[in-house]
């Protein structure tokens, strides 16, 4: 018992004891587990403020600052977002966003993007096979494809197509299956270059 009481209880006391004895505990050789000094943890309460107490103090201080500030008007306590003049800011509706350019404008932009992809793929087909690029033929094919792309996109964006979503999806599925079947047929029937020339429009 007396030996246990004389043992240092924490790191500070162990360092002080090591200075007095001239031996550092880390340099001492430990032969067995029984030579490791054991001590009970410090079970006294916290000496300073706990984190919960500090958080409570800061919360009460913030609430005191908010209470001393200018109070909100009761008419503005509905939780709606307002501008500097107090007018309610409403979120934009999807219908308004679509009405900005409408289905015609949307079809124009999508058809233009698809025509650019068609033109690029057509040029890459000639470039891949080290053929001389026939610009008039490529431009002519793109010009023929553009109105077709525009009509297809416009039909898919119209109100009638939006009313019949299932029919629209079935139409797209049937066109995709037909295009895929024709690509398989063309790949087995024609030579490679002819198939690659038919790939961009498909």
Residue, then its C-alpha position, 0 to 999 in steps of 0.5 A: x500500500x505504501x509503495x502504491x501511495x509513493x508511486x507518481x500518479x500523473x505525467x507531471x509527477x513521473x517527470x519530477x520523480x525521474x529528474x530527482x532519481x536521474x533516470x528517465x522512465x523511457x530509458x528504463x528497461x521493462x522486462x515484464x508486464x509487471x514492471x509497467x507502473x500502473x495508476x488510476x485515472x484522475x476521477x476528479x471533476x473538470x477543473x475548468x468550464x466544459x464545452x456544454x457550459x461554454x456553448x450555453x454561455x455563447x448562445x445566451x450572449x447571442x440571444x441577448x444581442x438579438x434581443x437588443x437589436x431592432x425587432x422584426x415587423x410582425x407583418x414580415x414574420x411570414x417567412x417569405x423572401x423579400x427585397x429591399x422594399x419589402x416586396x415578396x420575391x416569388x420563385x420562378x415557375x417552370x411554365x414561365x421559363x419555358x414560355x421565354x423561348x417556347x417550343x420553337x426556340x428550344x427546337x431551333x437550339x437543339x436542332x442546331x446543336x444536333x446538326x453541328x454534331x452531325x457535321x462533325x461526325x461526317x468530317x471525322x468519317x472522311x478524316x478517319x479514312x484519310x480521304x479528301x474531305x468533300x466539303x460541299x457534300x458534307x454541307x449538303x448532307x447537314x443542310x438536308x438533316x437540319x430541317x428533319x432534326x428540327x421537325x423531330x425535336x419540335x414534334x417531341x417538344x409540342x404540347x400534344x407530345x407532352x400530353x401523350x408521354x407514353x406514345x412519345x416514348x414508344x415512338x422514340x423506342x421504335x425509331x431507335x430499334x429501327x435505326x439499330x437494325x438498319x445499322x446491323x443490316x448495313x454493316x453486313x451488306x455494304x463495305x466499311x466506308x459506306x457504313x461509316x458514311x451512313x452512321x452520322x445521320x443514323 
